[in-house]
Amino acid sequence: MNKKGIEAAALSIRALSMDAVQAANSGHPGLPMGCAELGAVLYGDVLKHYPGDPSWIDRDRFVLSAGHGSAFLYSLLHLSGYGLTLDDLKNFRQMGSLTPGHPEYGHTIGVETTTGPLGAGFSNAVGMALAEAFLAAKFNTAEHTIIDHYTYALSGDGCMMEGITSESASLAGHLKLGKLIVFYDSNSITIEGGTSLAFSEDVAARFKAYGWHVQSGDMYDPEGVEGMINKAKSAEDQPSLIILKSVIGKGSPHKAGTSGIHGAPLGDEEIKETRRNLGIPENESFYIAPGAKEFFATKNSASSAEYKKWQETFLQWADRNPELKKEWDAFFSAPDVSAVQWPSYSIGDSVATRKASGAAIKAASKVIGNLVGGSADLAPSNNTAMDFGDFSAGNKAGRTLHFGVREHAMGGITNGIALHGGLVAFSATFLVFSDYMRPAMRLAALMKLPVVFIMTHDSVFVGEDGPTHQPVEHVSSLRMIPGMRVFRPADGEETNAAWEMALSAKDHPTTLALTRQGLKVFKKADSSWEETIKMGAYIARDTDGDPDAVIVATGSEVNLALAAAEKSDKKVRVVSMMSRELFMEQSSSFRKSIIPDGVKTVVVEAGVRTGWEGIATSTDDILSIDTFGISAPYKDVVEHFGFTVENVLKMI
């Protein structure tokens, strides 16, 4: 170990981080200053990474779960040669900079995931480790190992308090994800004060109970830290937690170890005194210690050699395993949805869209070999099981995931799988429980991840389970997430189309809202509906000449709208609007071709009216549910809320 190099690197991390926060007059200098030695050890010695190819598939991943300490990561990316300049650090938290307040995936090279909501990065790291284990089981051979990397994460006291961390850690221990190593920056400080205000549990005992390999040590003992990392690697069938006792804001003479340095700049005077305390010239801002650049240059040279060696191994593997290489190419390309033989339906068939989705998943999984996913203990209800084995501690090649009753973690882990690369991921639960995983779904949209969230039992028509299990506002709330595509298909054929669109997505997640009850497959008036639906809506039933009225419906209510239109003495067009947001993004001329100006337009959806006001002629023309549900048999619930043919006829 190059102790002088690590000292120089740690000093530089402290200096760069505190000055970046001071220049912005905003940020969190405490973590970067407190964890500087760990950063130096990781990026300068331990991590398998190569700045010359930041997307190298066999690189180690580093996740800063405590994303408020972003200056820590930005300083390391600058020192390591990932392209961040000193000017970028000087523009910390400024408009358009590459150094935003919290790390953002896809915005800054070297950032593996968007973090900031505490614990989210921890769950992403579990997903990345799961993906590594799957790909290793799939592609490594007795002669060649092409997938063999670790996922590291840095978590703080806040991450340890968040429930998503507990959920994720429990599953990681159960699955024995031995290539996951998490560092716990245990500085006993939160924004409000000492952690003793609200947190006194034995974290080590908790993680041991989860089945983790747990060690404790000193943040400022680089040799000891590296030794613990090596011990963690030897625990091949256990994820590892390394608890490092640290001092928040280390180096600051008056604020170190206090909450005052957690989320605020040091201030000009304290900066000067900190520089003196650390041996930095008093007036030299954004200081880089002599020897730091050489330290990282030496690491980059070694990384380059390691990268070239891996490339040689990969070429040898590809030459000797041509069939595996074909699969590899497919895994790291866009899914070939054109080759999927989607389930076929006849007019009049009755099938719940959750079951149609299950059939679509099985059809897609036969062609898309890297489709993986599962449910939060609801696979029989969500219809998510595939025919390629269960992923488990003993079978890392299984494609059906069992998340257990851990919706929030499930969302974060699914995001992590997608972030890793090489896999197409989905997860599932009841729509009403999207409340538990909405934060992860929002982050998926923020990161533009093409993951699929399956949400079944999509309305009050689940019946007897009552209001706790009957979603009312949920579809609307998910539609409000920027970049989230929400599809509510109306029959088995539309469900196929929804899945094809979801698997074709490149830069956004998709939510499928699916029914418990059977829906009749109906004849579509638009002969090109399979193309038109890609614009969000199409004409399901049309009239001779201009319509007198238009009924816009989604999901199960399209069947109701069609039945009402058949009984009406008016000329009624029925529009199936599988994706309202997608429809509203289309040109005015297209929208008018579906819903003509000046024609009475009624909207029918078993959920809150929010968002439909701009489509219906008036708020009186929206058949919605703006109260909580009720426990009763399905047909009684239908009658209670007025979702009947007679009621729709009155509206038109």
C-alpha positions, 0 to 999 in steps of 0.5 A, spaced: 500 500 500 502 506 498 501 510 504 503 517 502 499 516 496 493 515 500 494 521 505 495 525 499 489 523 495 485 523 502 487 531 503 485 532 496 478 530 497 477 534 503 480 540 500 476 539 494 470 537 497 470 543 502 471 548 497 466 546 492 461 546 498 463 553 500 463 556 493 456 554 492 454 556 499 450 550 499 452 542 500 454 537 505 462 537 506 461 533 512 461 526 509 467 527 504 471 530 509 470 524 514 470 519 509 476 521 505 481 515 506 476 510 504 475 514 497 482 514 496 483 506 498 477 505 493 479 509 487 486 509 488 487 501 490 481 497 491 476 498 485 477 494 478 475 500 474 478 504 468 476 511 466 478 510 459 472 506 458 467 508 464 461 503 461 466 497 461 461 491 463 466 487 468 468 494 472 466 494 479 460 498 481 461 504 486 454 507 489 454 513 494 448 511 497 449 517 502 448 521 495 448 528 499 455 527 500 456 528 492 462 532 493 466 526 495 464 522 489 466 528 484 472 529 487 474 522 486 472 522 479 476 528 478 482 525 481 481 519 477 481 521 470 473 521 469 473 527 465 470 532 471 475 538 471 476 543 476 472 548 473 466 543 474 468 542 481 468 550 482 461 550 479 458 545 484 450 545 484 450 551 479 445 551 473 447 546 468 453 543 471 456 536 471 456 536 479 449 537 481 447 537 488 446 529 488 449 524 483 445 523 477 445 517 473 446 519 465 448 526 467 455 525 470 460 520 467 462 515 473 456 516 476 452 509 477 446 511 479 442 517 482 442 517 489 440 522 494 433 519 497 437 515 503 437 508 502 435 508 495 442 507 493 443 501 497 437 497 494 440 499 487 447 496 489 443 489 491 440 489 484 447 490 481 450 485 485 444 480 483 445 482 476 452 480 476 451 474 479 446 472 474 450 474 468 456 470 471 452 464 472 450 465 465 456 466 461 462 464 465 465 457 463 470 453 466 476 456 462 474 463 461 471 468 467 468 474 463 464 477 469 467 477 476 466 484 479 464 487 486 458 492 488 461 497 493 456 502 496 457 507 502 451 508 506 451 513 512 446 513 519 440 515 515 441 510 510 441 505 516 435 508 518 431 508 512 426 502 511 428 500 504 435 498 507 432 493 511 428 490 506 434 490 501 439 487 506 434 482 508 433 479 501 441 480 499 442 476 505 437 471 503 440 470 496 447 470 499 450 475 494 457 475 496 459 480 491 456 486 495 460 490 500 457 495 503 461 501 508 457 504 513 460 511 515 458 511 522 459 518 525 453 518 529 451 525 527 444 527 523 442 534 521 438 534 528 444 532 532 447 526 535 444 519 532 442 518 539 436 522 538 432 517 535 437 511 533 440 506 538 440 499 535 445 495 534 446 495 526 452 489 526 447 485 530 441 486 525 445 485 519 448 479 522 441 476 523 440 478 516 445 473 514 451 478 512 458 478 514 460 484 519 466 487 521 468 493 524 474 498 524 477 505 524 475 509 517 482 512 518 486 506 518 487 504 510 491 498 511 485 495 516 480 497 511 483 494 505 484 488 510 477 488 511 475 488 504 479 482 503 476 478 508 469 480 505 471 478 499 473 471 502 466 471 505 463 468 498 456 466 500 455 472 504 454 480 503 458 484 507 457 490 511 464 494 514 462 498 519 467 504 519 467 509 525 468 516 523 468 523 524 464 527 520 467 533 517 474 531 519 479 536 519 475 542 521 477 544 528 471 547 530 465 543 526 468 536 526 464 531 529 458 536 530 451 537 526 453 543 524 458 541 518 453 535 516 449 540 511 452 547 511 458 550 508 464 551 513 464 558 512 470 563 510 473 563 517 473 555 518 475 554 511 482 558 513 483 554 519 481 548 516 486 549 511 491 551 517 489 545 521 490 540 515 497 543 512 494 547 506 496 554 504 491 558 507 489 562 500 490 556 496 483 554 494 481 547 490 488 544 493 491 538 490 496 535 494 503 533 491 503 526 490 495 525 489 495 525 481 501 521 481 498 516 485 491 516 481 496 515 475 499 509 477 492 506 479 490 508 472 496 505 469 494 498 472 487 499 471 489 499 463 493 493 463 487 489 467 482 492 462 486 490 456 487 483 459 480 482 460 479 484 453 483 478 451 480 473 455 473 476 452 476 475 445 478 468 447 471 466 450 467 469 444 472 465 439 471 458 443 463 459 445 460 462 439 453 460 441 454 464 448 457 470 444 450 470 440 446 470 447 451 475 449 450 480 444 442 479 444 443 481 452 447 487 450 442 489 445 435 492 445 430 486 446 427 483 439 420 484 440 419 483 433 420 475 434 415 474 440 409 470 438 404 474 442 398 470 445 392 470 440 385 471 442 378 471 439 373 476 439 368 474 445 374 471 449 374 473 456 380 474 460 383 478 466 388 483 463 393 480 469 392 473 466 393 476 459 400 479 462 402 473 464 401 469 458 405 475 454 411 475 459 411 467 458 411 468 450 416 474 451 421 470 455 422 465 450 425 470 445 428 475 450 433 471 454 435 476 459 428 478 461 428 477 469 423 479 474 418 477 479 413 479 484 412 481 492 410 475 494 404 475 489 406 471 483 400 467 483 395 473 483 400 478 478 401 472 474 409 473 473 412 466 474 416 464 468 419 457 466 426 458 467 427 457 474 427 461 480 433 465 482 436 463 489 442 462 493 443 455 490 441 457 483 443 464 480 441 463 473 434 463 475 430 468 471 424 468 476 425 473 482 422 472 489 422 479 492 418 477 498 413 482 501 418 488 500 415 493 495 420 499 496 426 494 496 423 491 490 422 497 486 430 499 488 433 493 486 429 492 479 432 499 478 439 496 480 438 490 475 437 495 470 442 500 471 447 494 471 446 493 464 445 486 460 438 485 463 431 487 462 427 487 469 420 487 471 417 487 478 410 486 480 405 487 486 397 490 487 396 497 484 394 499 491 401 497 494 404 502 489 404 507 494 410 503 498 414 503 491 413 510 488 419 513 490 423 507 487 418 508 481 419 516 481 427 514 481 426 510 475 423 515 471 428 520 473 434 516 471 430 514 464 430 506 466 426 502 461 424 497 467 416 495 467 412 495 473 406 490 473 400 493 477 394 488 478 388 489 481 387 495 478 380 498 481 375 498 486 372 492 482 377 487 486 371 487 491 370 484 497 378 486 500 375 493 501 378 500 501 385 498 503 386 494 497 382 498 492 386 503 488 382 509 487 387 515 486 393 510 484 393 510 476 392 518 476 398 519 481 403 514 477 401 518 471 403 525 474 410 522 474 414 525 469 417 520 464 413 514 467 408 511 461 402 508 464 398 503 460 391 501 462 389 495 457 382 494 455 383 486 453 388 481 452 390 484 445 391 491 448 395 487 453 400 484 448 400 491 445 402 494 452 407 489 453 410 490 446 411 497 447 414 496 454 419 492 452 421 497 446 422 502 451 429 505 451 428 511 455 423 511 460 419 506 465 412 503 464 407 501 469 402 496 466 395 497 470 391 490 470 385 487 472 383 482 476 376 481 473 375 478 466 374 482 460 371 481 453 376 481 447 372 486 442 373 487 435 376 494 434 374 499 429 380 501 427 384 496 422 390 499 424 389 499 431 396 496 433 399 502 430 395 507 432 395 505 440 402 507 440 400 514 440 396 512 446 389 511 444 385 509 438 377 508 435 375 502 438 368 503 436 366 508 430 359 510 427 357 512 420 358 519 419 360 524 425 359 521 432 353 525 436 358 523 442 364 520 444 366 515 450 373 515 452 374 509 457 380 506 459 382 498 461 375 495 464 371 501 462 372 500 455 367 494 455 362 498 459 363 503 454 362 499 448 356 496 451 353 502 452 354 505 445 351 499 443 344 500 446 344 508 445 340 511 440 345 516 438 351 515 434 356 514 439 364 513 438 368 509 443 375 511 444 380 506 448 385 511 451 390 506 454 395 511 455 392 518 456 399 522 457 402 519 450 395 521 447 396 528 450 403 528 447 400 527 440 399 533 435 393 537 435 390 534 428 391 527 431 387 528 437 382 531 433 381 525 429 380 521 435 376 526 439 373 531 434 372 538 436 365 540 439 362 533 440 360 531 447 365 527 450 364 523 456 370 519 460 369 513 464 374 511 468 374 507 475 378 512 479 379 519 481 377 524 475 384 528 476 387 529 469 380 528 465 378 535 465 381 537 459 378 531 455 371 531 457 366 536 455 365 538 462 366 535 469 359 533 469 361 528 463 366 524 467 364 518 471 369 517 476 370 515 483 372 520 488 371 517 494 375 510 497 372 504 495 367 499 499 368 492 501 362 488 497 362 483 492 364 485 485 357 486 482 355 490 488 361 495 488 359 496 480 352 498 482 354 502 488 359 506 484 354 507 478 359 503 473 353 501 469 350 501 462 344 505 464 348 510 468 353 511 462 347 512 457 344 517 461 351 521 461 351 521 453 
